[in-house]
Amino acid sequence: MNALAVTSITDFILASEVLFLAGMLVNMPKARFSAAWFWSGAMVLLGVAALIGGIDHGFFEVAGLPRYFIQRANWIVLGAMTFFILMATAMQFFSIQTQRRCMLFGLVQFIANTVATLLIDSFLVVVLNYSPVMALLLAMNFIGRKTGTGSWTMIAGILILFAASAIQALGIAVSSRLDHNGLYHLVSMLGVLFLYFGGLRLRSVKAGRNDPAQANL
């Protein structure tokens, strides 16, 4: 089994994990457009992106087929996921006015990212799109620890995903079969689990309603 096959398999396993956890989040009672609602959507989109990635590596890349459309589909899904993460952050930590600004900014960001991904053949566009949003979510969780809105499990999940991204970017491999892409997927599996538990502590009602602070994991 070569490295490309391992990359595809680990992508499918990651997709299965994320979609399973996302399904549990989706089934939890929550108000529409609450932080928990947006986070559920982000997890679903992450699972879909991993699934598309597995199909890309396992079928298109290995067969030498044109990858433009399936790659761009994956990158656009990740752009939508970034928008949902931004809105989950806004609904969890920011005022109603700031939430509206984030909504407008996020929509503009998504459109700009979609245009850029269609024109530029580089995954760096995706990285530059989601990294600031993930960094914002990380910072707000650290700040929110003082008020009970932040979560150590969310912090851990984000840091693990950053570590996974660093492994991929630096090309760190365990062996000729488990290269940087496969290792990235394996480390991400752990990070996603922490993101799930962190998502359980997000606000399930919209700002302005009674939402007592919940104990954090």
C-alpha positions as CSV (number, residue, x, y, z in Angstrom):
1,M,0.0,0.0,0.0
2,N,1.5,3.3,-1.1
3,A,1.3,6.7,0.7
4,L,-1.5,8.0,-1.6
5,A,-3.7,5.0,-0.7
6,V,-3.0,5.6,3.0
7,T,-3.8,9.3,2.6
8,S,-7.1,8.4,1.0
9,I,-8.0,5.8,3.7
10,T,-7.2,8.2,6.6
11,D,-9.2,10.9,4.9
12,F,-12.3,8.6,4.7
13,I,-11.8,7.6,8.4
14,L,-11.5,11.2,9.4
15,A,-14.7,12.0,7.4
16,S,-16.6,9.1,9.1
17,E,-15.5,10.4,12.6
18,V,-16.4,14.0,11.9
19,L,-19.8,13.2,10.3
20,F,-20.7,10.9,13.2
21,L,-19.8,13.6,15.8
22,A,-21.5,16.2,13.7
23,G,-24.7,14.1,13.6
24,M,-24.8,14.0,17.4
25,L,-24.3,17.8,17.5
26,V,-27.1,18.3,15.0
27,N,-29.5,16.2,17.0
28,M,-29.0,18.2,20.1
29,P,-31.8,20.8,20.9
30,K,-30.6,24.3,19.9
31,A,-32.0,27.6,18.6
32,R,-31.5,28.4,14.9
33,F,-28.5,30.6,14.4
34,S,-27.1,30.1,17.9
35,A,-23.4,29.4,18.4
36,A,-24.2,25.7,18.8
37,W,-26.2,25.7,15.6
38,F,-23.4,27.3,13.6
39,W,-20.8,25.0,15.1
40,S,-22.9,21.9,14.1
41,G,-22.9,23.2,10.6
42,A,-19.2,23.8,10.7
43,M,-18.6,20.2,11.8
44,V,-20.9,18.8,9.0
45,L,-19.0,20.9,6.4
46,L,-15.6,19.7,7.8
47,G,-16.8,16.1,7.4
48,V,-18.0,16.7,3.9
49,A,-14.6,18.3,3.0
50,A,-12.7,15.2,4.4
51,L,-15.0,13.0,2.3
52,I,-14.4,14.9,-0.8
53,G,-10.7,14.8,-0.1
54,G,-10.8,11.0,0.3
55,I,-12.5,10.7,-3.1
56,D,-10.0,13.1,-4.7
57,H,-6.9,11.2,-3.4
58,G,-8.4,7.8,-3.7
59,F,-10.0,8.0,-7.2
60,F,-9.0,11.1,-9.1
61,E,-5.3,11.6,-8.1
62,V,-4.4,7.9,-8.2
63,A,-5.9,7.6,-11.7
64,G,-4.3,10.8,-13.0
65,L,-7.7,12.3,-13.7
66,P,-8.2,16.1,-13.9
67,R,-8.7,17.4,-10.3
68,Y,-9.7,21.0,-10.8
69,F,-13.4,20.6,-10.1
70,I,-13.2,18.2,-7.2
71,Q,-10.4,20.2,-5.6
72,R,-12.3,23.5,-6.0
73,A,-15.4,21.9,-4.6
74,N,-13.4,20.8,-1.5
75,W,-11.9,24.3,-1.1
76,I,-15.3,26.0,-1.4
77,V,-16.8,23.7,1.2
78,L,-13.9,24.6,3.6
79,G,-14.6,28.3,2.9
80,A,-18.2,27.7,3.9
81,M,-17.0,25.9,7.0
82,T,-14.8,29.0,7.9
83,F,-17.9,31.2,7.7
84,F,-19.8,28.9,10.1
85,I,-16.9,28.9,12.5
86,L,-16.7,32.7,12.4
87,M,-20.4,33.0,13.1
88,A,-20.2,30.4,15.9
89,T,-17.5,32.5,17.5
90,A,-19.5,35.7,17.1
91,M,-22.7,34.1,18.6
92,Q,-20.7,32.8,21.5
93,F,-18.6,35.8,22.5
94,F,-19.8,39.0,20.8
95,S,-22.6,41.5,21.1
96,I,-25.6,41.5,18.7
97,Q,-24.1,44.5,16.8
98,T,-20.8,42.8,16.4
99,Q,-22.5,39.6,15.3
100,R,-24.2,41.5,12.5
101,R,-20.9,42.9,11.4
102,C,-19.3,39.4,11.5
103,M,-22.2,38.1,9.3
104,L,-21.5,40.8,6.7
105,F,-17.8,40.4,6.9
106,G,-18.1,36.6,6.7
107,L,-20.2,36.7,3.6
108,V,-17.8,39.0,1.8
109,Q,-14.9,36.8,2.9
110,F,-16.7,33.7,1.6
111,I,-17.4,35.3,-1.8
112,A,-13.8,36.6,-2.0
113,N,-12.4,33.2,-1.0
114,T,-14.6,31.4,-3.6
115,V,-13.4,33.7,-6.4
116,A,-9.7,33.2,-5.3
117,T,-10.0,29.4,-5.1
118,L,-11.4,29.3,-8.6
119,L,-8.6,31.4,-10.0
120,I,-5.6,30.4,-8.0
121,D,-4.3,26.9,-8.0
122,S,-3.0,26.8,-4.5
123,F,-4.2,25.4,-1.2
124,L,-2.5,28.4,0.5
125,V,-5.7,30.4,-0.4
126,V,-7.7,28.1,1.9
127,V,-5.1,28.3,4.6
128,L,-5.0,32.1,4.6
129,N,-8.8,32.1,4.7
130,Y,-9.4,29.9,7.7
131,S,-6.3,30.5,9.8
132,P,-7.3,34.0,11.1
133,V,-10.8,32.7,12.0
134,M,-9.4,29.8,13.9
135,A,-6.9,32.1,15.6
136,L,-9.8,34.4,16.6
137,L,-11.7,31.4,18.0
138,L,-8.7,30.3,20.0
139,A,-8.1,33.8,21.4
140,M,-11.7,34.2,22.4
141,N,-11.8,30.9,24.2
142,F,-8.8,31.9,26.2
143,I,-10.4,35.3,27.1
144,G,-13.8,33.6,27.7
145,R,-12.3,31.3,30.4
146,K,-12.7,34.2,32.8
147,T,-16.5,34.5,32.2
148,G,-17.4,30.9,31.6
149,T,-17.9,31.2,27.8
150,G,-14.5,29.7,26.9
151,S,-13.7,26.0,26.9
152,W,-10.4,24.3,27.5
153,T,-11.5,21.4,25.3
154,M,-12.1,23.8,22.4
155,I,-8.7,25.3,23.0
156,A,-7.1,21.9,23.0
157,G,-8.9,20.9,19.8
158,I,-7.7,24.0,18.0
159,L,-4.1,23.6,19.1
160,I,-4.1,20.0,18.0
161,L,-5.4,21.0,14.6
162,F,-2.8,23.7,14.3
163,A,-0.2,21.1,15.1
164,A,-1.6,18.8,12.4
165,S,-1.5,21.7,9.9
166,A,2.2,22.3,10.9
167,I,3.0,18.6,10.3
168,Q,1.5,18.8,6.8
169,A,3.1,22.1,6.0
170,L,6.6,21.0,7.1
171,G,6.3,17.6,5.3
172,I,6.8,15.5,8.5
173,A,6.4,11.8,7.7
174,V,6.5,8.7,9.8
175,S,7.5,6.4,6.9
176,S,7.3,6.1,3.2
177,R,3.7,4.9,3.5
178,L,2.5,7.3,6.2
179,D,3.6,10.6,4.8
180,H,2.7,14.1,6.0
181,N,-0.8,14.0,4.6
182,G,-1.7,10.7,6.3
183,L,-0.2,11.9,9.5
184,Y,-2.1,15.2,9.3
185,H,-5.3,13.2,9.1
186,L,-4.4,11.0,12.0
187,V,-3.6,13.9,14.3
188,S,-6.7,15.8,13.1
189,M,-8.8,12.8,14.3
190,L,-7.8,13.6,17.9
191,G,-8.3,17.3,17.4
192,V,-11.8,16.8,16.0
193,L,-12.8,14.8,19.1
194,F,-11.9,17.8,21.3
195,L,-13.7,20.2,19.0
196,Y,-16.8,18.0,19.5
197,F,-16.7,18.2,23.3
198,G,-15.9,21.9,23.1
199,G,-19.0,22.3,20.9
200,L,-21.2,20.8,23.6
201,R,-20.4,23.9,25.7
202,L,-21.4,26.5,23.2
203,R,-24.5,28.6,23.6
204,S,-27.7,26.9,22.4
205,V,-29.8,30.1,22.4
206,K,-29.3,33.3,20.5
207,A,-27.9,36.4,22.2
208,G,-30.4,38.4,24.2
209,R,-32.1,35.4,25.6
210,N,-31.7,33.7,28.9
211,D,-28.6,31.5,28.6
212,P,-27.0,30.7,31.9
213,A,-23.3,30.1,31.7
214,Q,-22.6,26.4,31.5
215,A,-19.7,24.7,33.2
216,N,-16.8,24.0,30.9
217,L,-15.0,20.7,30.4
